[in-house]
Amino acid sequence: MELYHWDIQGAFCTSDVDTEIFMQPPTGYPLPDGQCLRLQKSLYCLRQSSVLFYENLERWMLEYCFEPIGPDGVMFRLDHGNECLIVSLYVDNGVCATTSEALYRQFLAN
């Protein structure tokens, strides 16, 4: 089996927010007085960012026929014929064990 490690770039900035969240603009941002910004995507500083990211990631993993391993929901397995891909997630990092580099490359491409 081969092991791979990766970091998911911008992980917490890709999920749609599930509630209305407003914020003051950054210093120097031209916005008329009395107005604020409404977030459409999560940010690292939001409390729910990691939950939103994981919910999207889990939905994607299940959509691509991965099966959860264990009760904590941070490990997934994909069997493809005689090949196997096991993914473990921690915050915005991933570790993958696979019997096939081609299967791993296909996983990354999706």
N, C-alpha and C positions, 0 to 999 in steps of 0.2 A: 504494500500500500504506500502511496505517496502522500505527503502532507504539504498543505499550502496555507499561508496566512495572508490576510489582507485587511485593510482598513477601509471602511465605507465612507468615502469623502462626502461631506455635507449631509450626513445621515439625518440629522435632526432638522434640517432645513428643507426637506423634500415633501413632508406630509402636509396635507390640507388640515387646517384647524377645524375642530368640531364644534366650536362655539364662537361667538363674536368677541374678538379681542381688539382693543384699541390701544394705541400708544402715542406718546408725544414724539414728534420728529427729532432726529438727531440734530445737534447744534449745527447751525449753518444751512439746514435744509429749508428752502424757500416755501413756506406754507403760511397762508393768511392767519392772523390771530384768531383764536377761538376754534380752530379746526385741528383735527388729529388724524392719525393714520389707522386704517383698519387692516389687520393682518389677514392674508389669504393662505400663507404657509407658516409653519411653525418656525421658531427660532431656538437657538441653543439655550437661551435664558428662561424659556417657558417651562413651567413645572410639568406640563403634559407632553412635552416634545418627545421624550423617550418612549412613552406609551403609544403615542400616535405613530411613531416610526416603527415600533415593533408590530403594531396591529397591521400596518401596511405590508411589512415584510412577511409576517405570518400568512396573511391572505395570499401573497404572491407565491410563497413556498407551497401552500396547499393547492393553489391553482395549477402549479407545475408538477403535481403528483408526488410531492415530498410527503413523508409520513412523520408525524412527531414522535420523538423518542423520549420517554420518561415524562413525569408529571410537571416539570418546570417549564417546558415549552421552549427551551433554548437549543435543542438538538433536533435535527431532521435527517431523514434517510431517504435516498432515492435508489431503487433497484431498477436496473435497465438491462434485462437479459442476465448475463453472467457478470455484469459490471455493477459497482456499488459506489455511491457517493454519500458521505456523512458530513453534515455541516453543523458546527457548534458556533453559537453567537454569544458575544459578551459586549454589551453596550454598543459600540459601533465598530467592533472588530469581529472577524470571522476566521475560523480554522476549518479546513476541509481535509478529510481523509478520503482517498479514492483509489480504486483499482485501475482506473483508466484516465490518463491525461486528456484524452479526447472528450470524455464525458465532463471533466472539469472545465475544459475550454468552452464546451457547449453551455454549461451552467453560467459561466461568466458572460457569455454573449447575450444571454436572455436577460 
